[in-house]
Amino acid sequence: MRWAVFLLLAWAALGLELSLRKALALGHTGIAPSFVFCALTMIAASAPPGKVYWLAWIMGLLVDATFMLPTQNGADARVLGPYALSLTAGAFMIVSIRTLMYKRSPFAYGFLALVGSLVAQVCVVAIFTVRASVFDSLAWSAGHELWTRLASCIYTGAAMTVLAPLAPLLQRWLQISPASHISGGTAARI
């Protein structure tokens, strides 16, 4: 595993997340793809599980560091941890089902991103909902957030399907072997 390449990838994915997310949003709904999760999916589809979880944790901390949670008094709060835990849970889901996927199909990567981001976003909503019930100052609507985030998961899966041809190149740069962790097509032929 090349850590310098991973850090460059994480930085680029976070930059895309911060700059293009609003431009690609569907109107004013807040529904937009997650480039951080697309990058994580490309890694989690092939890397050894132990490394995947650490990389998901690191990427989640980066998202936590940039995500501002609105409060009722108009100020914004930054909370470290929810995205780190949630991206790790999403990565766990990808690692759990990746052997069932046909590695050469862009739709497999899209499905992995969809399912993994669904798990991650449900975890984020649950964590912030519990936090909002404890701290009354948070401006949080669980229903609205869940709807927006679940729709964003579908968009993330579609974006990952388009970005999937980049996955083998990225895996080579990171020096992770896709052959050892994803089915070579036997699951698709059954």
N, C-alpha and C positions, 0 to 999 in steps of 0.2 A: 504494500500500500504506500503510495506516495502522498505524504501529508501536505507537501507544498501545493500539489495539484488539487487536493481536497479543499484546502483553505482558499485557493483561487476560485474554485467552483462555488464554494459557500458564499464568498464575497460577491461573485457575479450573480448568483441566484438571488441573494438578498437585494442587490442593486436593481435587478429586474423587478423584484417584488415591490420595492419602494417607488420605482419610476414608472413602470408600465401597468401596474395593477389598476390604477385609476383610469388610465387611457383605454384599457380593455374591458372595463366594467360595463355591465349592461344597464345603461342609463344611470339613474341615481339610486339604483337598488342596492349597490354594494356587492353585487354578484360578480366575482372576478376569479380568474385562475390563480393558483399559488405556484409560483416558479420555484420556491424553496422546496415544496413537496414534490414537484416534478424532478428536481435534482436528487432529492432523497430517494425517490422511487428508482431512478437509474442506478443508484448505488446499492440500494437494498435488494434489488433484483438479482444481484450476483455476489456481493461481498459476504465474507463469513459473518455469521450472526453477531458474535461479540463485537466486532468492529462496527457493524451496522448500528447497534444500539448506542455506542459511544458517539458515532457521527450524528445520529439523530438527536442525541442529547445536546451536542455542541450547536447544531443548526437551530434547535429549539431555543437555546439560550440567546442566540443571535436575534431570533424573531422576538423573544421576550424583551430584549434590550431596545427594540425599535417600536414595539406596540404600545400605544398609549390608550389607556382605559379611561373613558370619560366619567367624571363624577357629577353629582347633582349641583354642586356649587360652581360649576364651570371650569374647574381646574382639571388637569389630566393626571392620571396616576400610572406609574410604570410598575409592573409586578413581574419579578423574575421567578420562573418555575413552571407556570401552566403550559406554555408551549413546549418547553423541554420535555415535560412528562407526556404531553399529548403526542408530539412527534415520535417519541420513543414507542408509545403504544401503537401508533399507526405503522411504524417500521416493524414492530413485532407481528402485526397482522400480515404485512407483505412477506416477511420471512416465513411465516406459517403456511402461506398458500402459494408461494412462488414455484414450488416444484410441480404444481399442477398446470402451470402455464407453458405454452409453446413459445420458446424464447425468441423466435424470429418474427413473431407477429407484433405489429405496433398496437393492435387491439389488446394484446396481453398486458403490455405496459400501461395502456390506458385503463384497463380493468384494475390492475394493481394500484395505480394512483387513485382511482375512484374509491376502492374499498379501503385502502389505507388512510386516505384523507377523511373518509366518513368516520372512521374510528377516531382519528385525531380530533376532528371538529366536535364530535359528540363529547369527547373528554374535555375539550376547552370550554364548551358551553356548561358542562356539569361543574367544572372547577369554578368558573366565574359566577355561576348561579349560587353555589354554596357561599362563595366569598361575598356576593351581594346581599345574601340573607344575613350574614354576620355583620357586615359593614354597610349600614344604611346609606352611606354617602355615595355609593357607586350608582351610576345611571346605566342600568342593565335590564333589558327585556329579554328573558330567556326564549320566549316564543319567536320573536322577531329575529333574534340572533341565530337560533337553530334553523329557521327557514332559510335565511340568507346564506348561512354557512353550508347547509346541505345542497343548495342550488350551486354554490361555488364549487363543491366537490365534483358535481357533474361537469362543470366547466373545466376543472383541473384535469379530470380524466380525459376530456376531449383534447385539451392542450397537450397532455402527455402522449396521446396517440399521434399527434402531429410531430412532437419532439422525439419520438421513439427511435427514429433512424440515427440519432446522435448517441444513443446509449452504448452501442458496441465501441465506438470511438472513445467515449468517456471512460468506459471500463478498461480499455487498453491503456489509456493515460494514467489511470489510477492503479494499474497493474492488479486488477482483480479478475479472476477467471470465471466467465459466465458458464462454462461447460460443467464446472463442478457443483453448481448449486441450482441450476434451472434445467428442467427436463429438455432433452434434445428433440422432443417431438413425440415421444411415446405416449404421453397423456392425450395428445391431440388425435392420435390414431386409434385409440381405444374406443 
